[in-house]
Amino acid sequence: MADEPDVAMESLATATSDTSDHAEIVAQVAGDKQVAGVAQVAGDSVAGVAHPAEFDKEQFVTVIPLQALAVPARLAQRTSRIVDGHTFDRPRLRHILPHPSDASLRLVLLDDVIKDATKDLPPAIRQQLQGEGLFNVATHDQCLDYSYWPADHILRKLLPPGVEVPTAFETVGHIAHVNLRDELLPYRFVIGRVLLDKNAPLIRTVVNKSGIIENEFRVPTLEVIAGEGSSTNLETSVRQHGATFHLDYARVYWNSRLEHEHKRLVDAYFKKGDVVVDMFAGVGPFAVPAARAGCAVFANDLNPDSVEYLKRNVKVNKVERRVRAYNEDARVFVRRVLKPPEGGAAEEGPVQEKGTVEGEEEKKEGERKEEKEQEEAAGRG
């Protein structure tokens, strides 16, 4: 199509691219990696699916005795409005429930500070309820179990007093990534289990960074502490601003916190017809959006696994015509792309990915053409 920029444009614009209790929990958490009842921690990793942490969920069951008003189903909302401000109010729980033995009735649950509705409700409200035949006091035991409580409530009971409760994590597709402090490492499996329970089904795997980043590709060493996957296979997919990115979090660099920065830069600086040189492209968080915006993109990364997923993401997002992928050192790559041929003019013709047959054939064809022109010029001389 004429209005689509070709990757081989002549001008190139560069862009960035209590103690006993806790001892018991530790032993439960450690699974088959125990030393004197304490889990091995720093430096250890667990291959394959992490051992699940088991603990007694019954310890989180709380029963709250409540006063209630048993009223006809059709008058439940009316009753609720009359006792507004005095109803049971807890997140994610309703204060109007079916009557346990009479389908025609509903229970309007009253605030748990009301121990006797005949005395604790304001006189005016009692009189109105009695006048409308709605003052039929009943009782209800509200059970709050493990499934109700949020992760921080659960972990405060499971972890030692005074430690920081880890509830924040980075989300990469279906993976939750935590960075646990050293004092929390003996409890890493129970932490992973709780986070997994409380964030399923969106989260299916929880990983913890198990060391500093020492490789040239900036890929962290990860340990699966709950859920599916392994430390060497964490393939997932991420959606960002209309684009899909496939990646293996164990093999490539990805930072979900940069999502808004990616969008900001693309929206502010990348225009249709521009040519973008991304020297550290990763799996394409800049390159793909830039191509979707109409730019021609030269995308490079030193990590061959990143380039593998970059190519896949370019294809999935249907921007093959606008992106060329390279797997080189950034210094070599930028010299290759930006250096003009002899004569000072920018290189013309489609820029092919390094090492492709098509690229080599075009190079040979160019050499043959140049030799022919030289022969013709010599003949004319």
N, C-alpha and C positions, 0 to 999 in steps of 0.2 A: 504494500500500500504506500502511496506516495507521501502521505502525511505521517508515516511512522519513521522515526530517525533510524538510520542504519548505524550499526556499531562502528563502522569504519568512517566516521565523520572526520574531516580534516583538522578541526580545532578541538582541543581537549580541555575541558574544565575539570579541575581536581576538587574532590570533596571527600570528607572523612567517611572516606569510607569508615513416836517414842522410839529408842535406839534399836531395841530388839525387833520391833515391827519393821524398821527399815532394813535391818540385817536380813530378815526373812524375805523382804521384797527383793533385795539384791540377789539372794540365792535363787529366787524364782525367775528373776530376769536373766540370770546368767546362762540358763539352759545347760548345754554341755561344756561350757567354758567357765569352770569354777576352780578357784584356788582358795582353799580354806574357807569356802562359803562365800567368797567375794568374786565378782566377775572380773575377768581380765579386761583391762581398759586400754589405755593409750597405746597406740600402735597396732592393736589387733583389728582384724576385720573378719567378717563372716561371709564365706562364699555361698552363693545361691540364695534361696529364700531365708530371711532372717528368722530365728527361732521366736515364736510368739511369747510374750510375757503374760503370765497368768497371775491373776490376783482375784480376791474375793469381792465380787461386785455387790454382794449383799450388804457390805459395810456402808454403802452409799444410799441405802433405802431410808427414807424419812417419811413418817406418817403424820399428817397434820389434821387433827380433829377440827371439824368446822360445823358451825351452825348454818342451816339452810332454810329456805322457804319452799314448801311443796305447793305448787300452783298448777292450774290447768295449762296445758301447753300453749294455748292461744293467748294466754295472759302473761307469759313468761317475760316478754320484752317490756310490757307495761310495768310489771313488778320490778324489773331491773332498773327502770327509769325512776321509780319511786325511791328505791334504796341507793340511788346513784351516789357514789363516794363511800359506800359501806359494803361494797361487794369484794369478793376475793380477787386479788389482782397479782398475778405472777406471769412473767413472760411465757408465751407460747401455751398458756393454759386458759381454757374457757371457764367462765363462771356460771354458765347455764348448761346443765347436764340432764340427760334422760333420768327419770325416776327408776330405781333398780327393780321395782316390782309392779309398777303401773305405767303402761305405755302412754296413757292419756295425760300424765303429769310430767312436770319438769322440776328440777331442783335449781333454785337460784342461790348460789353459794355466797355466804357473807364473809366479810373480812375476818381473818384469823384472830384479830384482837377482840372480836365479839365472842365472849364465852357463853353468854346467855342472852339470846335475842329479846326475851321478854323484859330484860332490864337494861341492856347495853345499847339498844337502838334508841335514837332520840325519840321522845314522847310524840312529837308531831308525826313522825314517820310511822310509828306503831299505830297511832289513831287512824291514819289514812289507810294503812293496810287492813286494819280491822274493819273499817267502814266499807271497804270494797271486798271483804271476804277473802283476803289474800294472806292473812297472818296465820299460816299453818306451819309451825316450826318443826323442822326435821334435823337430822344430823347426817354428816357425811365425812368419811375418812379419806382425805386426799393423799394418795401415795406418790411420792417423788422418788424414782429409782435411778439407776446408773444412766439410763438413756436420757433422763431429763437434764442432769447437771452438765454445765459446760466443762471444757477441758481444764481450765485453770482451777475450778473447784475440785475436780478429781485429783489433779496433780498436787495441789496443796496438801491433800491428805496422804498421798503416797510418797512424797519427797521429804527430805529432812527439813526441819524448821529453819527458816532464815535463808534458804537458797532461793535464787531467782527462778520463778516458774516459767519455763519456756513455752509460750503459746504462739509466738509469731514465727512465720516461716515464709520462704520464697516458694511460689508455685510455678512449676514448669510442666505444663500439661497436667497429667494425672499424678505428678510427683511433687511431694512436699520436701523442701530442702531446709534442714536446720543446722545451725552451728552451735553445738553444745559446749559449754564450759567444761573444764577438766573435772570439776567436782560433781558434775552431772553424768559423766560417762558411765559409772557403774549402774545407772538407772536408764541408760539410753533405750533399752528395749521396751521398758514399761512406758517411757515417754512416747516412743514411736507407736506403741499399741493404742494409747489414749488418743493421740492425734489422728491416727487412722480411723478409730471408732467414731470420733466426733466430726470427721470431715468426709466420710464416705457418703455417696459413691464417687463424688468428684475426685477425691484423693484415693489412690489405690496403692501407693508406694510412699514410704517415708525414708529419706536418706540423711545421713550426717556426714559432714566433711571430716575425714579421719586423718588429717595431716596438712602441712603447708603445701602450696603449689610449687613444685620443683621442676616441672617439665616445660619445655619450650613452647608448648601449645596452650598454656594457661588452663589446663583441664584439671580440676580438683580430684583428689582421691576420695571416693565416696563409699560409705558402708550402708547397706540396706538394713534398717533397724525395725522395719515393719512392712508387711505387704509383699507384693509380687516383685519380680525382677531380681537382678544380681548386681554385684559391684562392677561387672563388665558388660552388662546389657541393660540399659535403661532407656530404651527407645520410646519416644512419645511424640506428640504433635501439639503445636501451639497455634492459636488463632490470634492475630494482632491486626486490627484495623482492616479487616477484609481479606487479609492474606493468611495462608496456611504454611506453617514451617514444621517440617519433620526433622527430628534430630535424635541422637543417642547421647543423653546427658552424661554418660560415662566416658564418652570419647571426644566430645566437642565443647567449646566454650559457649555458654549462653547466660545472659543476665536479664531476667524478666523486668528488673527495676528500670531498665533503659527504654522500655516500650514507649513512654510518652516523649522521651528525648528523640527517639527515632522519628516519630510522627512530626515533632516540631521542626526538625531539620529538613525533612522531606517537604513539608508544607511551605516552609519559609524560603528554601534555597533551590530546590530542584524543580525546574520547569521543563515543560515539553520541548524537546529538541536539544536539551543540554546533554553533554557527554560527561559521565561520572566515572572517576577512577577510584575504586575502593581497594586500598592496599591490604586491609585486614578484614575481609568480608565475612568471615565465619560461615554460617549457614545461610546468610543472606538477609539479615534484618534491615540493612540499609539498601542493599542492591535490589532486592525484589520490589520494595515500595517505590524506589526510584524508577525502576523499569515500568511499573504499573502507572506511574505518573507521566510516562512518555519519554523518559530519558534513555539514552544508550549507555550501557554500563560495562566497564571493564572491571571484573571482580576477582580478587586474588586472596588466597590464604595459604600459609605454610603448612597447615595441618591437612594431610590428604583426606582424613575422615570428614573434615569440615567441607572440603571441596566436593566430596561425594554427595553430602546432603545438600549443598548449595545447588548442584546440578539437578537433584531431585526436586528441590523447591522451585527452581526456575521453571521446570516442566509442569509441576502441579499447578502453579499460578499462571501458566500460559504466557510467559514472557521470554520464551526461548530466542525470539528474533532480536531481542534488545540486550541480551546479556551474554558475555563471553567469560568463561571461568578459567582461572589460572591456578597452578599449584607451585609457587615459587617463593623464594625469599623476597620480601617486599622491595629491597633495594634493586635486585635483579629485575623484578617485575616492572617497577616504575621506569627504569632505564629502557626496558624493552618497549613499553607502550609510548613513552613520551619522546624518545630520541628520534629525530627526523632522519631520513636517509641523506646521503650526500646530495648537496644542492640546496639544502635548507628547507625544502617543502615537506609538509606533513605527509606521511605515508598513506597512500590511497589503497583502496580495495578492502575486502572483508578481512578483519583480523580474526584469525582462527586460534582456537585453543592450542596451547603448546602440546606438540607430540601427536596431533591428529593426522591421519593419512591425507585428508583434504588439504590441510595446511601445507604439508610437505609437497604435495602435487602442485599447488599454486606457486610455491616457491621455485620449484624446478621449472615450471612453465615460464615464470618471470625471467629466470636465468637464460632459458632458451631464446626468449624474445629479445633479451638484451644482446646475446651473442649474434643473433641474426641481424639486428640493427647495426652492430659494429661491423659485420662482414659487408653489409650493403654500403655503409659509409666508406669502408676501405676500397670497395670496388669503384665507387664514384670518384674517389681520389685518384 
